[in-house]
Amino acid sequence: MSFSSLIFIFAFLPLTLLLYHLLPTSQIKNMVLLFASFLFYAWDDPKFLILLILSVLWNYVSALSFNQETDTKKRKRSFVFGVVVNILILGFFKYTNFFLGGLVHLKLSLPIGLSFFTFSAISYLADVYMGKSKAQKNLLSVALYISFFGKVNMGPIVQYHDMEEFLAKREVTGEKWNTGIVLFLKGLFKKVLIADRLAVMFGALAADTSVVGTWLYAISYMLQLYFDFSGYSDMAIGLSRLFGFDFAPNFDHPYIARNIQDFWRRWHISLSRWFRDYIYIPLGGNRVSQTMYIRNIMIVWLCTGLWHGANWTFIVWGLYYGLLLLLEKYFLRDILSHVPTAVQHIYTLLLVLIGWVFFMSPNIGAAFGVIGRMFFIGTNGLISSSAWFYLKSNILLLIVACVFSTTFYKYLWRMDVVFLHKQAPLAATIVYVLLFVISITYIISSTYQSFLYFAF
């Protein structure tokens, strides 16, 4: 089931909310949320619900087991074993065919959200092991943390110690309710009105070999991915607030970044934080020698690439960012600080765009082919008739996408408040209702595209 499907918007979410808010105690509310989460996860492919339940049971028992150990070495071994089992399950479904190198190809379906709920499970084990949280004796709480439908499929990857207090007790205030609805609607608009429109242009230009067509092809994917994934994250965080949870933002306008480090502070924040807290810092972080620091950075980014998929393009993409971060730290930092802000933005966007070419390509050769055509290598001309058609047809969409990938919305809201005063909330409500109706119209007309990060 998808957040932007009609059955979710008009049936699943309203009925779950109604039942949840009618029930008296936190324990019963949690039971309803867990049942709803299992139903949500099993909707499209019920067989993988068994895997999710087994993951919950394994990590529940594993944490209790090593938490009871008084011997330090045995406790560490038990913790490592618990983590390794999670990684082996993830590796079996996601990387088996990759490591077999084409010798044998197993028909393995990747369970939706496997990378996300596995990282949640490892976060629980690590937080208990490191003393950030106590081992949870309530199986229901562990199950809800790993399986909650607001994050199980595509995140955000909320760390256990950040969600722990909400599992026991939470409150849905008026402010949470209002901001939750607004966030959910904003995410829906990003997905349906912008990302799905960009997806059509991206698909149509896949075979275009002109310079302009190739740039449009890459840029449309760059913008589509942002609005698709940040839209999903907004919807997830928004609907979670309707049930009393308070998750941190997962995106902070990454395309306004001035350097690569700044970009990764703003893009998929929960994933970056997970790698920082559970891999980078345990390896020593930056409190080590220069050689060890370089090793730590490259390990983290190799893992980041592998997390996204079993393909050499993802490995190159991860190592590409690791090298860029090292270049900025040791060679480019002073240079960038002395150039105009506009140049910093162009530098960052160009490098990020090249990174997305590797990310979206089926193989390394295809990625270099796209990059080559962007710079007049292997093209059939400056612009083709199809590129010109899609540029003219989608120029407004591209402008809107570029503008709304910045902080423009915040300034627009401030202008509403300043000029409309008390009428601002009413005006905003009317705009949201109209956009919601338009979004539903697009969904009904079958122009909906599945979320890109379902593949990860």
N, C-alpha and C positions, 0 to 999 in steps of 0.2 A: 504494500500500500504506500502511496506517495502523499506527502502533505498537500500537493496541489491537485489531487484527484477529487472529483465531485463527491465520491462516497466518503472521503475523509472529511471534507469541508462541511457537508450537509448532513452526515449521519454519524460517523465514528466520533469526531471531536465533540459535537453538541451533546450526544448521548452520554459520552464519558464524563464530560463536564457536569451535566445534570446529575448523574448518579453520584459522582464524587462529592459534590457540594450538598447533597441531601443526606449523606451518611454522617454519623455522629463522631466517630473516633478516628484518630490518626492510623491506627492499626488496620481498621476496616477500609479506610481510604487507600492505604497502601496495597491491600489485597486487590481492590478494584483496579488500581493502576497497573499492578503486575499482570492481572488477567488481561486487561486491555493491551498491555505491551506485548504479551505473548500472541494475542490475536492479531495485532498490528504486524508483528514480525512474520507470523505464519501465513498471512493473507495470500501472498503470491506463490509461496513454495513451502508448504507445511513441513516437509521432511527435515528442513534445516533447524526447525524449532528444537528438535532433539539435541542437536549440537549446542545450541544456545543454553539449554537446560543443563546439559552435561558440564559446560563451562562454568555455569553458576555453582553447581554442586562441587566440582573439583576445587575451585578457588575458595569456596567457603570452608571446606574440610582442610585444605592445604594451609590456610592462614591460621586456623585453630591448632593445627598440628605443630607448626614450627614456633608458634607463639607460646606453646606450653613447654618447649625445650629450654632447659637451664644451661645445657652445655653449648657454648658459643659456636664451636665448630659444627656440631650436629644441627644447630639452629640455622646456620648459614647454608649447610648442605640441603636441608629441607626446603629452605626458601628458594635456592637456586633450582632445585628439582621442580618445584611448583611453577617457576617462571619458564623453565625449559619445556615442560609439557605444553604450556600455552603457545610457545614459539613453534614447537613441532607441529601442533595442529594447524597453526597459521601457515607454516611452511609447506605442509602436505598439500593443502588445497590450493595455495597460491603459487608455489615455486617448484613443485615436483617436475612438471614438464619442462620448465626452464633449465633446471639442473640436469635433466636427462639429455639435454642438448639435441632433441629431435630423434634420438635413437629409438625411443618408444613414446607414443603420445597417448596418455591416459585421458579418458573423457571425464574430466572433473569439473563440476559446476562450482563456481566460487560463491559461497554463501554471502548474501547481502550483508554488509556491515561487519564482516569478519575482522578486518583490520581494526575497526573502531572499537568493537566490544572486547577484542583481545587486549588492546592497549588499556582499556578501562579495567579489565581484570588484573593486568600486571600492575597497574597503579594501585589497586587495592592491596595486593600482596606486598608491594614495595613500601607503601605507607605504613602498613602494620610492622613490617620488618625494621624500618628506620625509626619507628616510634612516633610517627606523625599522627597515627590513629591507633585505637585499640582494635583487637580482633573482634569482629562482629559475631555475637552469639545468635543473633536473630537472622535466620536464613532469609526471611522475607526482605529484610533491608539490603542484604547483599544481592539478592535476585533483582530487586527494583533498581539498585544502583547500576548493575551491568545491563539490564534489559529495558530500562525506561524508554518508551517509544519516542520521547522527545529528543533522544540522542543516539539510539542504538544503531541506526542505519548509516548515518553520515556525520555523527558527532553533533556538537562539539565534544572533544575528548575531555570531559570534566574529571579532574583528579578526585580520588575518593575523599581526601581530607577536606576538599572544598564543598563536597555534597553531603558529608556525613551528618552534619547538624540538621539538614533539611529532611533527612530520612526519618529522623525521630519525631520532629515537630516542625511545622511550617504554617505560615498564615498567608492568606490571599487578601492583601489590602486593596483599597480602591486604586492606589497608585500602581500597584503591580498589575491589576486587572486592565487599567487603561493603557499602560505602556506595553503590556503583553499583546493586546489586540492590535495596537498601532504597529508594533514590530512584526507581528504575523502578517498583517496586510502589506506592509512595506516589502517584506520578503516575497510575498505572492506577486506583487507588482514587478519586482526585479526579475523574477523567474519568468512569468507569463508574458509580460508586456515588453521586456527588453531581451532577456537571455534567449528565449525561444525564437524571437524574430532574428536575432543575430545568428542563431543556429541554421536558419534557412539560408542565409547568405554564405555562411561558412561551407555548408554542404554543396551549394551551387558552384562555388569557386574552387573546389578541390582539384579539378582537372585544368584550371586556367594556368598557362605558363608564361603569361606576360608579366612585366615588372610590377605594374600597378595592381593587376589581379592577384599576384602573389602577396603583395603587401596587405591588400584588403583581406585576403584569406587568413593571414597570420593575425592581423589586428582584430578581425571579427572573432577569432577564437579567443584571443587575449581578453577581450571585453566580455564575450559570452561566458567564459569560465568564471570570471569575477562575479558577474551578476547572478549566474546560476548557483555558485557555491555560497556566496555571501547572502543570496536570497534564501537559500535553504537554512543557513545558520540563523538568519533573522527570524525565520518562521519557527525554528526549533527553540530558540531562546524565548521568543514571544509566547508560544503555547506553553512552555514550561512555567512561565510566570503565572499563567492562569491556574496552575496547580500548586502554586506557592514556592516553586524553586526559583533560584536567582543565579543564573549562569552568566559568566563574564562574556563580553563581546568577543567574537571570533575573527572579526575583520575591522580594521581601522583605516579605511581609504588608502590601501597600499600603493595605488598608482600616483599618489602625490609624494612618494618617498624621494629623498635626495641622494640616496646611496643604497647599495644592496643590503647592508646591515639594517638600515631603516626600513627597507621593504619587508624584510623578514620579521621585524617587530610588529608589522601591520597585517601580514598575510597568514591565514590559518594559525592564529595565535595559540590556540590550544595545543596544536601539534608541536609547534616550536617549543612551547613551554614543557611539554611532555619529554621531548628529547633533551632539553636542558636539564630538567630535574632528575631524570632517571638514567641518562647515559653520560651526558657531558660533565656534569658536576661529579658524579661518582668516579669518572675517569681522572678527575683532578682539575677540570675546568681550565682556567687560565692561571692557576696558582702552581704552575709547573714550569719546567724549562721550555725554551722556545721549540725545541724538537718535539717534546711531548705535547705541547700545545697544538702544533701543526698536526700531529697524529690524532689528537682528540677531535679537532675540527673535521678532518677527513673521515674519521670513523662515523661521526654523527651524520655527515652529509651522505656518506655511502648508505647508511641505514635509512636516511630520509628518502633517498631515491628508491631503494629496495622496497620500502613500505608502500610506495605508490604503485608498484607493479613488477611483475616478473618479465622484464624486457631490458635489453641493453640501453635503450633510449632513456629509461628512468635512472639507470645507474650513471650514465653520462650526465644527465640533468642534475643529479645530486652532487656528483664530483665537480661539475661546472660551478655550482654555487659555493662549494667548499673552497675552490681555488680563487673565486672572485672575492670572497670574504677575506682570505689571506692576503691577496693583492691589495685590497683596500687598507688593511691593517698595517702592512709593512711598507707599501710603496705609494699608494694613491691618496691616503688620508689628507696629507698636507696640500697636495695639488687640488683636490676637490674643494677644500675649505677656502681656496683663493679664487675660485671661478664663480661667475654669476649663478644665482639660484636656478635660472632657466636652463643653463648648461648642465647643472647637476641633475635636474629632472629629465632632460633629454638623454643624458648618459645612462641613468637608471632604467628608463623606459625601454631604451634600445636593447640593453643587456637582458632585461626581463623578457622582452619580446623574443629574442633569440632563444632564451631558455624555454619558452613555451613551444617553440618550434620542435625542439627535441621531445618535449613532454607529449605533444599531440601526434607525433609521427609514428608509423608502425615499425620503422627500423632506422638505423643510423644513416644509411644511404639516402633514404627519403628525406630525412631531416637536412642533410647537407645539400640536397637538391633544392629544397625550398629556400634555404639561406643563400645559396648561389644565385637563384633567380631574383631574390630581393636586391642583389647587387650586380645585376646585369650579366650573370653567368648562366648560360644555357637557356636563355629566354627566346620567345618567338616575337619579341617586339616590346615596345613600351607599354602599350595598353591594347587590350582586345575589345571586341564589341561587347562581349558578355561582361567584362570588367567595367566598361563604361556604363552599361545598363544598370548593373547592381550598385555602382557608385551613385548614379543619379537617383535610383529608386530608394536608396537607403541612406542618403546623406543626412536627413533629419534624424533618423534612428542613431546614426553614428555620433552626431552632435549631442543628442540627448544622453547617450551612453557615456560619452567622454565627460560631459558636464556633471552628470550624477555619480560619476566615479570619484569626484572631488567632494569637498565639504560644502558644495553649493546649497544642498538641502537645508543645512543649519542656518545659513544666511537668509535663505528664503523664508524660513520659519520666523526668524527674528524680524524680518521686514513685515510679515503678517501681523505679528504682535504689535509692532510699533505703529503701523498705519491703520490697522483694523481694530486694535484695542480689544474690546469685549467680543467683537464679531469674529475674531481670529479662530477660536475653537469651532464655531459654527461653520465657517468657511472651510476649515480643514476637514471637518466631518463630511461636508457635502462632496469635497474633492475625493476623499477616501471611498465614499459610497459609489461615486461614479466610476472610479478606477476599478473597484471591486466588481461592479456589474460588467464592465468591459473585459476584465480578466476572465470572469466566468463564461462570457460569450466566446472568448478565444478557446477556452478549454472544451466547451461544448462543440465547437466547430472542428475539433480534432486536429488542431495545430499545436497541441501540447507535445513537448519533448521531455524524455526522462532526464532526471538529474545526472549530470556528468559524473559526479563522485560516487554514484552507485557502483561504478566499475572498480572502485578501490576498496 
